[in-house]
Amino acid sequence: MKIKKKITKTMTFAELIQKFPEAAEKLAEQGLFCGGCPMAQLETIEQGAIAHGIDADKLVKELNKKEKGK
């Protein structure tokens, strides 16, 4: 049985983009250009979302929906 990895708001942006490269497109749609940001190594999805005025739970839900649909 293959276990599907899930995106969580406690992941750093670097971890997210490394494990789910296609997530970068969804982040960019939200104005989060995290791939080139020096904070990507340390900042969690939740921290970045809060800093940019985005609902972290909604963002993670959308990222997981996109990942599930591929």
Secondary structure, DSSP 8 states (H G I E B T S, - for coil): --------TTSBHHHHHHH-TTHHHHHHHTT--GGG-GGGGT-BHHHHHHHTT--HHHHHHHHHHHHHH-
